[in-house]
Amino acid sequence: MALTGKQVRQLRSLAHHLDPAVLIGKNGVVEGTVHLAAESLEAHELVKCDVQDGSGLTAREAGEILAERLGADLVQVIGRKFVLYRESSRKDIKHIELER
């Protein structure tokens, strides 16, 4: 799903106060990381991730890899952190209402 500029700004503002839920370590983007990110996206739709210093990946590289593997959108990359968004299929959570 291609996000509009307005939607990206909305998601960036929502992500500002989030703590990183997924950490990318020295092993890069491994199956455990992908699984954790998928669970976090299903539960929250918006997830902030942090790339640790020992990782050989930049935040942009890690974000693009995870976004591709999860079918998510890379919303923002700042320093060693990035934000992913994917609409959840769960009915028991409060969904993010994206602006049109």
N, C-alpha and C positions, 0 to 999 in steps of 0.2 A: 504494500500500500504506500503510495507516495503521499507524504504529508505536505500540506501547504505551509507557507511561511508563517501564517497566523497560527496554525496548529503547532508548529515547532516552537514558536515563542510561548504558547500556552504550556506546552509540556516542559520546556526549560524552566519556566517559573515554578511549576509544580515540583520539579526535581531538585530545585535549589536547596531545600531543607532536608533532603533525604540523606541518610548515611549510606555508604557503600555496602551493598548486600552480597556482592560477588567479588572475590579477590582473585586476580590472575597472578600466579606465582612464577617461579623459575622454570616450571615445566610448560608454561604457555597455556593455550586453550586445550585442555584435556577433556575426556568424556565426563568426568565428575563435575567439572566447571560448567559444561554445557547443560548437564542435568540440573544442577543447582540453579542456573540462570533460567532454565525453562520453568522450573517450579515457582521461582520468584515472579516471573512474568505472568504465569497463570493466576497467582494469588494477588498480585498488585498492579499489573499492566505496565508499570513504570519502574525501572530498576537502575540504580546507580552502581557502577562497577569501578574497581580500582586496580590498576596495574602496579604490582610491587616493583621495587628497584632491581631485584635480581632477574626479572623477566627479560628475555631478549626481544620482546615485542614492544612497540610503541602503543599508546592508548588507541590511536586510530586503527592500527593494524588489528589489535585484539578486538576492538569494537566491530570492525567490518567482518572479521571471521565469525564472531558470535552472532551478529545480526544475520549473516547469510545462513548459518547452520540452524538458526531458530526461526527464520522467517519473520524477523523483527526489523524495526526501523532504528537506525542509529540517529539519535536526536541531537546529541551534543558531545563534543570532545574538548576537555579543558585540562591541560597539563597531563597528569597520569590517570585522570578519571574520564569516564564516558557514561552516557545514559542511553538505555534501550527502551523502546516502547513496542508492545504488541497487545492487541485487543484480546482479552481473555474470553474463553468459551464458558467459563463458570457462571452459573446463575446466582450463586450465593454471595457475591461480592458487589461492592459499589463500583460501577464502571466509570471511567473517565469520559465525560461528555465533551467530545472534540468540537471546537467551533467550526462552522462551515465557511 
